[in-house]
Amino acid sequence: MGDRKQARDTEFQGFVVGRWPRLMRTAFLLTGEQHAAEDLVQTTLEQVYVAWRRVGSADDPEAYVRRVMINAHARRHRRKLKEFLAPKDDSGLNREVPDSSDPIGRADDRGALVKALAGLPPRQRQAVVLRYWEDLSESQAAEAMGCSVGSVKSNAAKGIAKLRVVPGLADTVTDGGRN
């Protein structure tokens, strides 16, 4: 029994270490604040650890964890009944090496994009982050958000339309060939 628990703990630790930067990036994009992102990831990982036997054996543990994170974030904002705030500082965010084929990664002013994302309504922001930053399919984003594919399409399109009118982001915000 002790060996199985230790093996699960080791597996969970490996998952966390391997996914931490991506989880933090997603949480930061959802919350708009570094400290709120850290709290969201920690809360998510606490919930996931308790159920790791089930999560670790899932077809896609990362998708499961992403869904837990989105649900935790939605619950937090339902209770507070407030809109997202623009990020105050992203200096502590772990940086990824931008992919040269990623239009968002090539953005001259990533801070402006993150600030513009923070101005979107919650569901539009979730759809845009999951579809275009996390590069999930419409069905994967719908599963993560707990809604229909049509809702993802609608929210993503509205969010992208709002981002397109932000000065300086017109070249950055594209539909990436997705219709």
ABEGO torsion letter per residue (X at the ends): XAAAAAAAAAAAAAAAAAAAAAAAAAAAAAAGBAAAAAAAAAAAAAAAAAAAAAAAABABAAAAAAAAAAAAAAAAAAAAGBBBBBBABAAABBBBBBBAABAAAABABAAAAAAAAAABBAAAAAAAAAAAAAGBBAAAAAAAAGBBAAAAAAAAAAAAAAAAABBGAAAABBAGGBX
